[in-house]
Amino acid sequence: MNHFLSVEDCPNPLGWAHEAIKLKEHPFQDKLFGINKTLGLVFFNSSLRTRLSMTRAAQNLGMQTISLNVSTDGWQLEMDEGVVMNGKNAEHISEAATVMGGYCDVLGVRAFPSLVNVSDDYSEKLLLAFKKYAGVPIINLESATLHPLQSLADLMTIEEHKKVSKPKVVLTWAPHIKALPQAVPNSFAQWMNRVDVDFHIAQPAGMELDEAFTGEAKIHYDQSAALRDAHFVYVKNWSSFKEYGSVGNAPSWMMTLEKLKDTSNAKLMHCLPVRRNVVIADDAMDSAHSIIQDQAKNRLYSAQLVLRKILTQ
């Protein structure tokens, strides 16, 4: 595997999820795979789980890591070709990415969307520039449109907890105080459409995701109807795709313990961080339904599996 940018770079999502689950049992079995190899972690945005899980995953494989916060530690980068660089941007992406690739054997890149211009964001200009210029494998640590490492961990978590062969999985929108990217729900939808689940998406009118990602999902505008008999409920806010970057205003969509009573004793999921009593109420967040911390822990093993596959290509 040369790069890990989306589910398209994973030929067998379910198989990978099971590999990651087995890896979890023996996380140090491949501790020599990464000897004398360096993973560069390039962050244009904040990170907690992604930064720590990638670092620990690399360590489990014997790799060294270098972490760069571009916004505070690097030069402002120019992304366009053929420009006269007489403004604020001091370095072109072609030079920066090439240098980073020269120092590292694998690069992980995290860069959120602007949520201002849908064409610019959905073109994935920055991620694809790293792919073009770095000369080493690129791992998507969350881009403008996708977060595949999170989705692999999500699939792992579902496989570990499912009680029926084809569970009903509901991705439900929740309110938030600010505009958030569509990357996590886009990616989750992509992965769910590649495995054998009964996949549903619930959102208020106007908060629909790009159909290029939702695929065959069953779409609901009534949250209660969508949740009925669900086995897994994935709660996530996202801003509008049609009215690009619009926050939406539907506080009644916050997830509560009462709403989970209509499910089939559903497991509650969220990628974190979560704003309590805005996105999910305390009574649901702290209930026996929640497997949110299991999801977070699985980020380590999804990262380690992807790194191992890159190192052994």
Secondary structure, DSSP 4 states (H G I P E B T S, - for coil): ---BSSGGG-S-HHHHHHHHHHHHHSTTTTTTTTTT-EEEEEESS--SHHHHHHHHHHHHTT-EEEEEEHHHHSPPEE-SSS----SS--EEHHHHHHHHHHH-SEEEEE----SS-HHHHHTTHHHHHHHHHS-S-EEESS-SS--HHHHHHHHHHHHHH--SSS-EEEEEE---SS---SHHHHHHHHHHTTSSSEEEEE--TT-PPPHHHHTTPEEES-HHHHHTT-SEEEEE----TTTTT-----GGGSB-HHHHTTSSSPEEE--S---BTTTB-HHHHTSTTB-HHHHHHHHHHHHHHHHHHHHT-
